Amino acid sequence: MLKAYYFSHIPLFHQKLGKTKRYLDDNPLTDKEHRMIVQALRDNDVAKAEETLKNHFNPGVRAVLNVE
């Protein structure tokens, strides 16, 4: 599991997000999305898990890519 975390580049994302001085205040939404991903995986609905994960990453990706 730890390898999956590092290969996901989440630590790099958090480092870059910190440089934007813009923090996404979306903890309730993040929690909801994480739970939706887990439930989709439990239901063996890979397509829904992938879609939810992509939607979950989009705001952070946009924030990081706007780093000047």
mmCIF file of the N, C-alpha and C atoms, coordinates in Angstrom:
data_MODEL
# 
_entry.id   MODEL 
# 
loop_
_atom_site.group_PDB 
_atom_site.id 
_atom_site.type_symbol 
_atom_site.label_atom_id 
_atom_site.label_alt_id 
_atom_site.label_comp_id 
_atom_site.label_asym_id 
_atom_site.label_entity_id 
_atom_site.label_seq_id 
_atom_site.pdbx_PDB_ins_code 
_atom_site.Cartn_x 
_atom_site.Cartn_y 
_atom_site.Cartn_z 
_atom_site.occupancy 
_atom_site.B_iso_or_equiv 
_atom_site.pdbx_formal_charge 
_atom_site.auth_seq_id 
_atom_site.auth_comp_id 
_atom_site.auth_asym_id 
_atom_site.auth_atom_id 
_atom_site.pdbx_PDB_model_num 
ATOM 1   N N  . MET A 1 1  ? 0.824   -1.185 0.000   1.00 0.00 ? 1  MET A N  1 
ATOM 2   C CA . MET A 1 1  ? 0.000   0.000  0.000   1.00 0.00 ? 1  MET A CA 1 
ATOM 3   C C  . MET A 1 1  ? 0.872   1.253  0.000   1.00 0.00 ? 1  MET A C  1 
ATOM 4   N N  . LEU A 1 2  ? 1.947   1.229  0.732   1.00 0.00 ? 2  LEU A N  1 
ATOM 5   C CA . LEU A 1 2  ? 2.833   2.386  0.774   1.00 0.00 ? 2  LEU A CA 1 
ATOM 6   C C  . LEU A 1 2  ? 3.432   2.660  -0.602  1.00 0.00 ? 2  LEU A C  1 
ATOM 7   N N  . LYS A 1 3  ? 3.769   1.601  -1.334  1.00 0.00 ? 3  LYS A N  1 
ATOM 8   C CA . LYS A 1 3  ? 4.297   1.780  -2.692  1.00 0.00 ? 3  LYS A CA 1 
ATOM 9   C C  . LYS A 1 3  ? 3.272   2.457  -3.585  1.00 0.00 ? 3  LYS A C  1 
ATOM 10  N N  . ALA A 1 4  ? 2.031   2.049  -3.480  1.00 0.00 ? 4  ALA A N  1 
ATOM 11  C CA . ALA A 1 4  ? 0.973   2.651  -4.294  1.00 0.00 ? 4  ALA A CA 1 
ATOM 12  C C  . ALA A 1 4  ? 0.865   4.139  -4.000  1.00 0.00 ? 4  ALA A C  1 
ATOM 13  N N  . TYR A 1 5  ? 1.002   4.507  -2.733  1.00 0.00 ? 5  TYR A N  1 
ATOM 14  C CA . TYR A 1 5  ? 0.945   5.918  -2.338  1.00 0.00 ? 5  TYR A CA 1 
ATOM 15  C C  . TYR A 1 5  ? 2.078   6.703  -3.003  1.00 0.00 ? 5  TYR A C  1 
ATOM 16  N N  . TYR A 1 6  ? 3.286   6.197  -2.918  1.00 0.00 ? 6  TYR A N  1 
ATOM 17  C CA . TYR A 1 6  ? 4.424   6.910  -3.514  1.00 0.00 ? 6  TYR A CA 1 
ATOM 18  C C  . TYR A 1 6  ? 4.340   6.946  -5.037  1.00 0.00 ? 6  TYR A C  1 
ATOM 19  N N  . PHE A 1 7  ? 3.906   5.871  -5.651  1.00 0.00 ? 7  PHE A N  1 
ATOM 20  C CA . PHE A 1 7  ? 3.796   5.846  -7.108  1.00 0.00 ? 7  PHE A CA 1 
ATOM 21  C C  . PHE A 1 7  ? 2.659   6.734  -7.610  1.00 0.00 ? 7  PHE A C  1 
ATOM 22  N N  . SER A 1 8  ? 1.741   7.101  -6.748  1.00 0.00 ? 8  SER A N  1 
ATOM 23  C CA . SER A 1 8  ? 0.620   7.951  -7.155  1.00 0.00 ? 8  SER A CA 1 
ATOM 24  C C  . SER A 1 8  ? 1.040   9.411  -7.280  1.00 0.00 ? 8  SER A C  1 
ATOM 25  N N  . HIS A 1 9  ? 2.200   9.748  -6.808  1.00 0.00 ? 9  HIS A N  1 
ATOM 26  C CA . HIS A 1 9  ? 2.732   11.109 -6.842  1.00 0.00 ? 9  HIS A CA 1 
ATOM 27  C C  . HIS A 1 9  ? 1.967   12.060 -5.923  1.00 0.00 ? 9  HIS A C  1 
ATOM 28  N N  . ILE A 1 10 ? 1.208   11.524 -4.989  1.00 0.00 ? 10 ILE A N  1 
ATOM 29  C CA . ILE A 1 10 ? 0.478   12.367 -4.054  1.00 0.00 ? 10 ILE A CA 1 
ATOM 30  C C  . ILE A 1 10 ? 1.440   13.225 -3.225  1.00 0.00 ? 10 ILE A C  1 
ATOM 31  N N  . PRO A 1 11 ? 2.574   12.679 -2.741  1.00 0.00 ? 11 PRO A N  1 
ATOM 32  C CA . PRO A 1 11 ? 3.495   13.555 -1.999  1.00 0.00 ? 11 PRO A CA 1 
ATOM 33  C C  . PRO A 1 11 ? 3.975   14.733 -2.851  1.00 0.00 ? 11 PRO A C  1 
ATOM 34  N N  . LEU A 1 12 ? 4.256   14.500 -4.118  1.00 0.00 ? 12 LEU A N  1 
ATOM 35  C CA . LEU A 1 12 ? 4.680   15.577 -5.010  1.00 0.00 ? 12 LEU A CA 1 
ATOM 36  C C  . LEU A 1 12 ? 3.561   16.591 -5.190  1.00 0.00 ? 12 LEU A C  1 
ATOM 37  N N  . PHE A 1 13 ? 2.336   16.108 -5.334  1.00 0.00 ? 13 PHE A N  1 
ATOM 38  C CA . PHE A 1 13 ? 1.183   16.995 -5.463  1.00 0.00 ? 13 PHE A CA 1 
ATOM 39  C C  . PHE A 1 13 ? 1.084   17.919 -4.257  1.00 0.00 ? 13 PHE A C  1 
ATOM 40  N N  . HIS A 1 14 ? 1.192   17.368 -3.053  1.00 0.00 ? 14 HIS A N  1 
ATOM 41  C CA . HIS A 1 14 ? 1.080   18.188 -1.847  1.00 0.00 ? 14 HIS A CA 1 
ATOM 42  C C  . HIS A 1 14 ? 2.212   19.201 -1.753  1.00 0.00 ? 14 HIS A C  1 
ATOM 43  N N  . GLN A 1 15 ? 3.399   18.813 -2.165  1.00 0.00 ? 15 GLN A N  1 
ATOM 44  C CA . GLN A 1 15 ? 4.528   19.739 -2.157  1.00 0.00 ? 15 GLN A CA 1 
ATOM 45  C C  . GLN A 1 15 ? 4.258   20.900 -3.118  1.00 0.00 ? 15 GLN A C  1 
ATOM 46  N N  . LYS A 1 16 ? 3.803   20.601 -4.318  1.00 0.00 ? 16 LYS A N  1 
ATOM 47  C CA . LYS A 1 16 ? 3.527   21.647 -5.305  1.00 0.00 ? 16 LYS A CA 1 
ATOM 48  C C  . LYS A 1 16 ? 2.341   22.503 -4.883  1.00 0.00 ? 16 LYS A C  1 
ATOM 49  N N  . LEU A 1 17 ? 1.321   21.890 -4.332  1.00 0.00 ? 17 LEU A N  1 
ATOM 50  C CA . LEU A 1 17 ? 0.158   22.641 -3.884  1.00 0.00 ? 17 LEU A CA 1 
ATOM 51  C C  . LEU A 1 17 ? 0.565   23.639 -2.805  1.00 0.00 ? 17 LEU A C  1 
ATOM 52  N N  . GLY A 1 18 ? 1.464   23.230 -1.920  1.00 0.00 ? 18 GLY A N  1 
ATOM 53  C CA . GLY A 1 18 ? 1.949   24.137 -0.885  1.00 0.00 ? 18 GLY A CA 1 
ATOM 54  C C  . GLY A 1 18 ? 2.630   25.364 -1.464  1.00 0.00 ? 18 GLY A C  1 
ATOM 55  N N  . LYS A 1 19 ? 3.289   25.212 -2.593  1.00 0.00 ? 19 LYS A N  1 
ATOM 56  C CA . LYS A 1 19 ? 3.964   26.341 -3.246  1.00 0.00 ? 19 LYS A CA 1 
ATOM 57  C C  . LYS A 1 19 ? 2.988   27.324 -3.864  1.00 0.00 ? 19 LYS A C  1 
ATOM 58  N N  . THR A 1 20 ? 1.767   26.905 -4.118  1.00 0.00 ? 20 THR A N  1 
ATOM 59  C CA . THR A 1 20 ? 0.785   27.809 -4.716  1.00 0.00 ? 20 THR A CA 1 
ATOM 60  C C  . THR A 1 20 ? 0.258   28.790 -3.682  1.00 0.00 ? 20 THR A C  1 
ATOM 61  N N  . LYS A 1 21 ? 0.486   28.513 -2.418  1.00 0.00 ? 21 LYS A N  1 
ATOM 62  C CA . LYS A 1 21 ? -0.068  29.283 -1.309  1.00 0.00 ? 21 LYS A CA 1 
ATOM 63  C C  . LYS A 1 21 ? -1.597  29.314 -1.397  1.00 0.00 ? 21 LYS A C  1 
ATOM 64  N N  . ARG A 1 22 ? -2.123  28.336 -2.057  1.00 0.00 ? 22 ARG A N  1 
ATOM 65  C CA . ARG A 1 22 ? -3.564  28.192 -2.223  1.00 0.00 ? 22 ARG A CA 1 
ATOM 66  C C  . ARG A 1 22 ? -3.925  26.791 -1.741  1.00 0.00 ? 22 ARG A C  1 
ATOM 67  N N  . TYR A 1 23 ? -4.673  26.736 -0.687  1.00 0.00 ? 23 TYR A N  1 
ATOM 68  C CA . TYR A 1 23 ? -5.020  25.438 -0.129  1.00 0.00 ? 23 TYR A CA 1 
ATOM 69  C C  . TYR A 1 23 ? -6.471  25.140 -0.433  1.00 0.00 ? 23 TYR A C  1 
ATOM 70  N N  . LEU A 1 24 ? -6.715  23.966 -0.892  1.00 0.00 ? 24 LEU A N  1 
ATOM 71  C CA . LEU A 1 24 ? -8.070  23.578 -1.224  1.00 0.00 ? 24 LEU A CA 1 
ATOM 72  C C  . LEU A 1 24 ? -8.799  23.221 0.067   1.00 0.00 ? 24 LEU A C  1 
ATOM 73  N N  . ASP A 1 25 ? -9.774  24.017 0.407   1.00 0.00 ? 25 ASP A N  1 
ATOM 74  C CA . ASP A 1 25 ? -10.547 23.779 1.628   1.00 0.00 ? 25 ASP A CA 1 
ATOM 75  C C  . ASP A 1 25 ? -11.741 22.905 1.268   1.00 0.00 ? 25 ASP A C  1 
ATOM 76  N N  . ASP A 1 26 ? -11.458 21.640 1.047   1.00 0.00 ? 26 ASP A N  1 
ATOM 77  C CA . ASP A 1 26 ? -12.498 20.734 0.573   1.00 0.00 ? 26 ASP A CA 1 
ATOM 78  C C  . ASP A 1 26 ? -12.517 19.423 1.352   1.00 0.00 ? 26 ASP A C  1 
ATOM 79  N N  . ASN A 1 27 ? -12.203 19.498 2.628   1.00 0.00 ? 27 ASN A N  1 
ATOM 80  C CA . ASN A 1 27 ? -12.122 18.262 3.408   1.00 0.00 ? 27 ASN A CA 1 
ATOM 81  C C  . ASN A 1 27 ? -13.399 17.432 3.390   1.00 0.00 ? 27 ASN A C  1 
ATOM 82  N N  . PRO A 1 28 ? -14.600 18.044 3.547   1.00 0.00 ? 28 PRO A N  1 
ATOM 83  C CA . PRO A 1 28 ? -15.813 17.208 3.480   1.00 0.00 ? 28 PRO A CA 1 
ATOM 84  C C  . PRO A 1 28 ? -15.989 16.551 2.113   1.00 0.00 ? 28 PRO A C  1 
ATOM 85  N N  . LEU A 1 29 ? -15.689 17.281 1.043   1.00 0.00 ? 29 LEU A N  1 
ATOM 86  C CA . LEU A 1 29 ? -15.807 16.716 -0.295  1.00 0.00 ? 29 LEU A CA 1 
ATOM 87  C C  . LEU A 1 29 ? -14.768 15.617 -0.500  1.00 0.00 ? 29 LEU A C  1 
ATOM 88  N N  . THR A 1 30 ? -13.550 15.846 -0.038  1.00 0.00 ? 30 THR A N  1 
ATOM 89  C CA . THR A 1 30 ? -12.489 14.846 -0.162  1.00 0.00 ? 30 THR A CA 1 
ATOM 90  C C  . THR A 1 30 ? -12.891 13.560 0.549   1.00 0.00 ? 30 THR A C  1 
ATOM 91  N N  . ASP A 1 31 ? -13.413 13.696 1.741   1.00 0.00 ? 31 ASP A N  1 
ATOM 92  C CA . ASP A 1 31 ? -13.855 12.521 2.495   1.00 0.00 ? 31 ASP A CA 1 
ATOM 93  C C  . ASP A 1 31 ? -14.948 11.779 1.734   1.00 0.00 ? 31 ASP A C  1 
ATOM 94  N N  . LYS A 1 32 ? -15.920 12.513 1.217   1.00 0.00 ? 32 LYS A N  1 
ATOM 95  C CA . LYS A 1 32 ? -17.018 11.897 0.469   1.00 0.00 ? 32 LYS A CA 1 
ATOM 96  C C  . LYS A 1 32 ? -16.488 11.154 -0.753  1.00 0.00 ? 32 LYS A C  1 
ATOM 97  N N  . GLU A 1 33 ? -15.578 11.792 -1.500  1.00 0.00 ? 33 GLU A N  1 
ATOM 98  C CA . GLU A 1 33 ? -15.037 11.163 -2.703  1.00 0.00 ? 33 GLU A CA 1 
ATOM 99  C C  . GLU A 1 33 ? -14.227 9.914  -2.371  1.00 0.00 ? 33 GLU A C  1 
ATOM 100 N N  . HIS A 1 34 ? -13.435 9.969  -1.309  1.00 0.00 ? 34 HIS A N  1 
ATOM 101 C CA . HIS A 1 34 ? -12.666 8.789  -0.902  1.00 0.00 ? 34 HIS A CA 1 
ATOM 102 C C  . HIS A 1 34 ? -13.606 7.628  -0.574  1.00 0.00 ? 34 HIS A C  1 
ATOM 103 N N  . ARG A 1 35 ? -14.679 7.933  0.137   1.00 0.00 ? 35 ARG A N  1 
ATOM 104 C CA . ARG A 1 35 ? -15.645 6.893  0.487   1.00 0.00 ? 35 ARG A CA 1 
ATOM 105 C C  . ARG A 1 35 ? -16.341 6.326  -0.753  1.00 0.00 ? 35 ARG A C  1 
ATOM 106 N N  . MET A 1 36 ? -16.620 7.193  -1.733  1.00 0.00 ? 36 MET A N  1 
ATOM 107 C CA . MET A 1 36 ? -17.249 6.742  -2.973  1.00 0.00 ? 36 MET A CA 1 
ATOM 108 C C  . MET A 1 36 ? -16.309 5.805  -3.740  1.00 0.00 ? 36 MET A C  1 
ATOM 109 N N  . ILE A 1 37 ? -15.021 6.142  -3.753  1.00 0.00 ? 37 ILE A N  1 
ATOM 110 C CA . ILE A 1 37 ? -14.031 5.297  -4.437  1.00 0.00 ? 37 ILE A CA 1 
ATOM 111 C C  . ILE A 1 37 ? -13.952 3.926  -3.770  1.00 0.00 ? 37 ILE A C  1 
ATOM 112 N N  . VAL A 1 38 ? -13.862 3.932  -2.454  1.00 0.00 ? 38 VAL A N  1 
ATOM 113 C CA . VAL A 1 38 ? -13.784 2.668  -1.709  1.00 0.00 ? 38 VAL A CA 1 
ATOM 114 C C  . VAL A 1 38 ? -15.039 1.833  -1.948  1.00 0.00 ? 38 VAL A C  1 
ATOM 115 N N  . GLN A 1 39 ? -16.210 2.471  -1.914  1.00 0.00 ? 39 GLN A N  1 
ATOM 116 C CA . GLN A 1 39 ? -17.445 1.723  -2.129  1.00 0.00 ? 39 GLN A CA 1 
ATOM 117 C C  . GLN A 1 39 ? -17.500 1.138  -3.536  1.00 0.00 ? 39 GLN A C  1 
ATOM 118 N N  . ALA A 1 40 ? -17.083 1.913  -4.525  1.00 0.00 ? 40 ALA A N  1 
ATOM 119 C CA . ALA A 1 40 ? -17.069 1.397  -5.900  1.00 0.00 ? 40 ALA A CA 1 
ATOM 120 C C  . ALA A 1 40 ? -16.142 0.188  -6.009  1.00 0.00 ? 40 ALA A C  1 
ATOM 121 N N  . LEU A 1 41 ? -15.002 0.245  -5.338  1.00 0.00 ? 41 LEU A N  1 
ATOM 122 C CA . LEU A 1 41 ? -14.079 -0.893 -5.362  1.00 0.00 ? 41 LEU A CA 1 
ATOM 123 C C  . LEU A 1 41 ? -14.686 -2.099 -4.651  1.00 0.00 ? 41 LEU A C  1 
ATOM 124 N N  . ARG A 1 42 ? -15.354 -1.851 -3.545  1.00 0.00 ? 42 ARG A N  1 
ATOM 125 C CA . ARG A 1 42 ? -16.028 -2.957 -2.836  1.00 0.00 ? 42 ARG A CA 1 
ATOM 126 C C  . ARG A 1 42 ? -17.099 -3.594 -3.709  1.00 0.00 ? 42 ARG A C  1 
ATOM 127 N N  . ASP A 1 43 ? -17.776 -2.752 -4.496  1.00 0.00 ? 43 ASP A N  1 
ATOM 128 C CA . ASP A 1 43 ? -18.831 -3.232 -5.394  1.00 0.00 ? 43 ASP A CA 1 
ATOM 129 C C  . ASP A 1 43 ? -18.260 -3.817 -6.681  1.00 0.00 ? 43 ASP A C  1 
ATOM 130 N N  . ASN A 1 44 ? -16.937 -3.800 -6.771  1.00 0.00 ? 44 ASN A N  1 
ATOM 131 C CA . ASN A 1 44 ? -16.249 -4.296 -7.966  1.00 0.00 ? 44 ASN A CA 1 
ATOM 132 C C  . ASN A 1 44 ? -16.644 -3.507 -9.219  1.00 0.00 ? 44 ASN A C  1 
ATOM 133 N N  . ASP A 1 45 ? -16.941 -2.213 -9.028  1.00 0.00 ? 45 ASP A N  1 
ATOM 134 C CA . ASP A 1 45 ? -17.321 -1.322 -10.122 1.00 0.00 ? 45 ASP A CA 1 
ATOM 135 C C  . ASP A 1 45 ? -16.105 -0.458 -10.461 1.00 0.00 ? 45 ASP A C  1 
ATOM 136 N N  . VAL A 1 46 ? -15.198 -1.046 -11.209 1.00 0.00 ? 46 VAL A N  1 
ATOM 137 C CA . VAL A 1 46 ? -13.925 -0.386 -11.527 1.00 0.00 ? 46 VAL A CA 1 
ATOM 138 C C  . VAL A 1 46 ? -14.154 0.900  -12.316 1.00 0.00 ? 46 VAL A C  1 
ATOM 139 N N  . ALA A 1 47 ? -15.096 0.882  -13.242 1.00 0.00 ? 47 ALA A N  1 
ATOM 140 C CA . ALA A 1 47 ? -15.368 2.071  -14.062 1.00 0.00 ? 47 ALA A CA 1 
ATOM 141 C C  . ALA A 1 47 ? -15.802 3.242  -13.181 1.00 0.00 ? 47 ALA A C  1 
ATOM 142 N N  . LYS A 1 48 ? -16.670 2.985  -12.220 1.00 0.00 ? 48 LYS A N  1 
ATOM 143 C CA . LYS A 1 48 ? -17.120 4.054  -11.322 1.00 0.00 ? 48 LYS A CA 1 
ATOM 144 C C  . LYS A 1 48 ? -15.968 4.524  -10.433 1.00 0.00 ? 48 LYS A C  1 
ATOM 145 N N  . ALA A 1 49 ? -15.159 3.605  -9.959  1.00 0.00 ? 49 ALA A N  1 
ATOM 146 C CA . ALA A 1 49 ? -14.006 3.976  -9.129  1.00 0.00 ? 49 ALA A CA 1 
ATOM 147 C C  . ALA A 1 49 ? -13.054 4.867  -9.923  1.00 0.00 ? 49 ALA A C  1 
ATOM 148 N N  . GLU A 1 50 ? -12.778 4.505  -11.170 1.00 0.00 ? 50 GLU A N  1 
ATOM 149 C CA . GLU A 1 50 ? -11.880 5.309  -12.014 1.00 0.00 ? 50 GLU A CA 1 
ATOM 150 C C  . GLU A 1 50 ? -12.462 6.687  -12.283 1.00 0.00 ? 50 GLU A C  1 
ATOM 151 N N  . GLU A 1 51 ? -13.737 6.738  -12.608 1.00 0.00 ? 51 GLU A N  1 
ATOM 152 C CA . GLU A 1 51 ? -14.381 8.023  -12.894 1.00 0.00 ? 51 GLU A CA 1 
ATOM 153 C C  . GLU A 1 51 ? -14.348 8.930  -11.664 1.00 0.00 ? 51 GLU A C  1 
ATOM 154 N N  . THR A 1 52 ? -14.674 8.365  -10.516 1.00 0.00 ? 52 THR A N  1 
ATOM 155 C CA . THR A 1 52 ? -14.672 9.143  -9.277  1.00 0.00 ? 52 THR A CA 1 
ATOM 156 C C  . THR A 1 52 ? -13.265 9.616  -8.942  1.00 0.00 ? 52 THR A C  1 
ATOM 157 N N  . LEU A 1 53 ? -12.282 8.759  -9.140  1.00 0.00 ? 53 LEU A N  1 
ATOM 158 C CA . LEU A 1 53 ? -10.896 9.132  -8.861  1.00 0.00 ? 53 LEU A CA 1 
ATOM 159 C C  . LEU A 1 53 ? -10.438 10.265 -9.779  1.00 0.00 ? 53 LEU A C  1 
ATOM 160 N N  . LYS A 1 54 ? -10.762 10.168 -11.053 1.00 0.00 ? 54 LYS A N  1 
ATOM 161 C CA . LYS A 1 54 ? -10.388 11.239 -11.994 1.00 0.00 ? 54 LYS A CA 1 
ATOM 162 C C  . LYS A 1 54 ? -11.032 12.558 -11.594 1.00 0.00 ? 54 LYS A C  1 
ATOM 163 N N  . ASN A 1 55 ? -12.316 12.515 -11.264 1.00 0.00 ? 55 ASN A N  1 
ATOM 164 C CA . ASN A 1 55 ? -13.011 13.731 -10.830 1.00 0.00 ? 55 ASN A CA 1 
ATOM 165 C C  . ASN A 1 55 ? -12.413 14.281 -9.535  1.00 0.00 ? 55 ASN A C  1 
ATOM 166 N N  . HIS A 1 56 ? -11.974 13.386 -8.684  1.00 0.00 ? 56 HIS A N  1 
ATOM 167 C CA . HIS A 1 56 ? -11.368 13.774 -7.413  1.00 0.00 ? 56 HIS A CA 1 
ATOM 168 C C  . HIS A 1 56 ? -10.029 14.493 -7.643  1.00 0.00 ? 56 HIS A C  1 
ATOM 169 N N  . PHE A 1 57 ? -9.267  14.024 -8.615  1.00 0.00 ? 57 PHE A N  1 
ATOM 170 C CA . PHE A 1 57 ? -7.951  14.618 -8.881  1.00 0.00 ? 57 PHE A CA 1 
ATOM 171 C C  . PHE A 1 57 ? -8.019  15.946 -9.631  1.00 0.00 ? 57 PHE A C  1 
ATOM 172 N N  . ASN A 1 58 ? -9.048  16.170 -10.427 1.00 0.00 ? 58 ASN A N  1 
ATOM 173 C CA . ASN A 1 58 ? -9.100  17.338 -11.309 1.00 0.00 ? 58 ASN A CA 1 
ATOM 174 C C  . ASN A 1 58 ? -8.834  18.684 -10.640 1.00 0.00 ? 58 ASN A C  1 
ATOM 175 N N  . PRO A 1 59 ? -9.486  19.044 -9.531  1.00 0.00 ? 59 PRO A N  1 
ATOM 176 C CA . PRO A 1 59 ? -9.220  20.351 -8.934  1.00 0.00 ? 59 PRO A CA 1 
ATOM 177 C C  . PRO A 1 59 ? -7.760  20.511 -8.487  1.00 0.00 ? 59 PRO A C  1 
ATOM 178 N N  . GLY A 1 60 ? -7.197  19.466 -7.917  1.00 0.00 ? 60 GLY A N  1 
ATOM 179 C CA . GLY A 1 60 ? -5.800  19.531 -7.482  1.00 0.00 ? 60 GLY A CA 1 
ATOM 180 C C  . GLY A 1 60 ? -4.841  19.644 -8.646  1.00 0.00 ? 60 GLY A C  1 
ATOM 181 N N  . VAL A 1 61 ? -5.119  18.908 -9.706  1.00 0.00 ? 61 VAL A N  1 
ATOM 182 C CA . VAL A 1 61 ? -4.268  18.970 -10.895 1.00 0.00 ? 61 VAL A CA 1 
ATOM 183 C C  . VAL A 1 61 ? -4.287  20.383 -11.460 1.00 0.00 ? 61 VAL A C  1 
ATOM 184 N N  . ARG A 1 62 ? -5.475  20.977 -11.560 1.00 0.00 ? 62 ARG A N  1 
ATOM 185 C CA . ARG A 1 62 ? -5.567  22.348 -12.072 1.00 0.00 ? 62 ARG A CA 1 
ATOM 186 C C  . ARG A 1 62 ? -4.786  23.314 -11.185 1.00 0.00 ? 62 ARG A C  1 
ATOM 187 N N  . ALA A 1 63 ? -4.905  23.156 -9.879  1.00 0.00 ? 63 ALA A N  1 
ATOM 188 C CA . ALA A 1 63 ? -4.189  24.049 -8.951  1.00 0.00 ? 63 ALA A CA 1 
ATOM 189 C C  . ALA A 1 63 ? -2.685  23.915 -9.104  1.00 0.00 ? 63 ALA A C  1 
ATOM 190 N N  . VAL A 1 64 ? -2.198  22.689 -9.215  1.00 0.00 ? 64 VAL A N  1 
ATOM 191 C CA . VAL A 1 64 ? -0.752  22.439 -9.336  1.00 0.00 ? 64 VAL A CA 1 
ATOM 192 C C  . VAL A 1 64 ? -0.227  22.928 -10.681 1.00 0.00 ? 64 VAL A C  1 
ATOM 193 N N  . LEU A 1 65 ? -0.972  22.730 -11.746 1.00 0.00 ? 65 LEU A N  1 
ATOM 194 C CA . LEU A 1 65 ? -0.507  23.154 -13.063 1.00 0.00 ? 65 LEU A CA 1 
ATOM 195 C C  . LEU A 1 65 ? -0.466  24.665 -13.208 1.00 0.00 ? 65 LEU A C  1 
ATOM 196 N N  . ASN A 1 66 ? -1.175  25.368 -12.352 1.00 0.00 ? 66 ASN A N  1 
ATOM 197 C CA . ASN A 1 66 ? -1.156  26.831 -12.402 1.00 0.00 ? 66 ASN A CA 1 
ATOM 198 C C  . ASN A 1 66 ? -0.033  27.428 -11.577 1.00 0.00 ? 66 ASN A C  1 
ATOM 199 N N  . VAL A 1 67 ? 0.856   26.601 -11.061 1.00 0.00 ? 67 VAL A N  1 
ATOM 200 C CA . VAL A 1 67 ? 2.002   27.091 -10.297 1.00 0.00 ? 67 VAL A CA 1 
ATOM 201 C C  . VAL A 1 67 ? 2.898   27.872 -11.251 1.00 0.00 ? 67 VAL A C  1 
ATOM 202 N N  . GLU A 1 68 ? 3.251   29.091 -10.835 1.00 0.00 ? 68 GLU A N  1 
ATOM 203 C CA . GLU A 1 68 ? 4.076   29.928 -11.709 1.00 0.00 ? 68 GLU A CA 1 
ATOM 204 C C  . GLU A 1 68 ? 5.527   29.853 -11.349 1.00 0.00 ? 68 GLU A C  1 
# 
